[in-house]
Amino acid sequence: MTTRVRIGVLAAGLIVTAVLAARVDIPRLTGKHSGDEATFVSMALSLAYDGDLKYRQEDYTRWMSLYTEGPHGLFLKKGPQPTDQALDYGKAHTFAFVAAPFVALLGLGGLWYMNGVLLLVSAACTVTFARARSGPVAGTILGLSFWIASIVPAYLVWMTPEILNVALVTCGLFLWLYKEVAPSTAWPGWRSGWTDVAAALLIGIAAFTKPPNAVFIAPMLCLYLWRRQWRTLLVAAALFLVGSAGNFGLTAWTAGDWNYQGGERKSFYFNFPFDGTGYTFESLPYTMATDDAGTDSYLSAKWIREYLPLNLEYFFIGQYAGLFPWFFPGAAMLVVFLWRWRQSAVWQWLLVLACLGGALVLLLLTPTSWSGGGGPLGNRYFMSLYPALLFLVPAGLHWRVAAGTVVAGLLCVGPTLMSPLASARNPSRVADHWPLHLLPVEMTMIDDSPARMSIDRGRIQFWIDSFVFMYYADAHSYSPEPEDGVPGAPTTGFWIAGNRTATIVVRSPTPLTSVHLTVFSRVPNEFGFDMQGRSGSLTLEAGQTGRIQLVPGRPLRMAASYAYLWTMTTTDGFVPAETEPGSTDDRNLGVFVKPVFRAEPQAAR
């Protein structure tokens, strides 16, 4: 296939998908938007149709003409104008500037189309780089699998800057590093100085959009310093400042505050300024500024000692946000890089230090929400750091290794990628399949994990003797219910599935002194349990009730509670619909568990 034919096929594909995108009924498919998504969509609409980034009456009216509900979680802040005339958005404007042309041409479907184009450009960069590094077959497989066997494509339907950040970092690193591996037949322009200038500018814009991306300017400048390329170093530093500080300056000029998340910033969920009810910006009493990240407490020796070792484990192999399950191709490149470290270039070492250093900063500054908060798919905060791992690919990588990353990666993320909209609506289910449910649950951020996002899985209140919250980390525990099934009777316990292992995180406002379990099975069963390292088992005959008392192991101390990891196993179960006449209950029931939690008095904390 000639180059002209390839370009024609690509152009035709882009035109066809643009037509389809314009016809997609986004509100019907996605339902309501909340939090960051509501803000970024509103910003894109405002810039596309009003030519500004001010929230006014027409913005609310436009939103309600598209959606049946208001923009839940809309972030607004007080700007230079009176609040009864206009408000500013409390998010970075980069997404809106890039998205506005797509929205103006294609409507809301233009946001999905934009994400697709950006990911396509990113894939072109990774394939080109990997082919130059490892040959046409292995390079093509790896360059494509780097995206399709990771969680990244699931964010194509998210109307937030995640894909944009990925593209900015990927293109920036490609422009910086392709000349290091480009074949002699490559276009000579790749080796000219413009690529360094463009790379620094893109990294600067990425740093404005998400400040942790600023780590990537460090390896660039260090390499220029190592090679004594003084002029390039100064120009790259200047262009980085243009992209980052320049955008902060633009924010200060238009919104009166350089920090788009600082000042008097509020989030609106049920009532909104200019909604016709008389509700105003001042009606909401509290602010949500992020001028102060709370680092004084998080960077204390106690927090680091308690949280960092656990978070490092979770960062690599955590069930909901681990690097290996959710970004397997990149994790594999990191392992291969370390295995063949003697063949690595200086720029690769600088890049891996920047990437892992950025991850470490996230773990230190946001120890209870380092995956992004709000129950994201995978590690949302790490996504824009992820592209750096592709550039660690060693020379001469065999195609079988590249193919292996596809298989292993899709085993983990395949079910989520097959239904990205359903996964986004109900993220608590994304880790229920093998092998993800075998991995450790991120206890340090359980209240910001996907398990928290479902009313039947997260923050389940259980109050018998002492009050606790329970978080079901898998689908092997059923909702609390009365033991005898009588409607309206007090909740006493819950069923766990037959021949399964159920994992639950229990949070108590004070340390638990003991846990008393009454367990019942209608079939012969072997019941096993463990709570923070204190374990045991009990053999149950059919119809038998057993009792267990245990003292849990040392809990994880959280900001306002104590967390315990509780696992229970069963060896058999039954389905009521198959054994009880007239029953429609098709659950796989193993053992009914009635827990009584006893804790220290509140004053003893």
Secondary structure, DSSP 4 states (H G I P E B T S, - for coil): --HHHHHHHHHHHHHHHHHHHHH--HHHHH---BTHHHHHHHHHHHHHHHSS-EE-HHHHHHHHHH-SS--BTEEEE--SS-TTT-EEESS-SHHHHHHHHHHHHHTTHHHHHHHHHHHHHHHHHHHHHHHHHH-HHHHHHHHHHHHHTSSGGGGGG--STHHHHHHHHHHHHHHHHHHHH--TTS-GGGGSTHHHHHHHHHHHHHHHHSGGGGGGHHHHHHHHHHTT-HHHHHHHHHHHHHHHHHHHHHHHHHHS-S-TT-SSEEEESS--TTSSS---GGGS------S---HHHHTSHHHHHHHHHHHHHHHHH-TTT-HHHHSHHHHHHHHHHHHTGGG--HHHHHHHHHHHHHHHHHHHH-TTTTT-SSS-SS-TTTTTTGGGGGGGPPTT--HHHHHHHHHHHHHHHHHHHHSHHHHHH-GGGTTSSTTGGGSPP-GGGGGGSGGGGSTTTSSEEEESBSEEEEEESSTTBPPPB-TT--TTSPP-BEEEETT-EEEEEEEESS-EEEEEEEEEESS-EEEEEEETTEEEEEEE-TTEEEEEEE---PPEE-SSSEEEEEEEE-S--B-HHHHSTT------EEEEEEEEEEE--GGG-
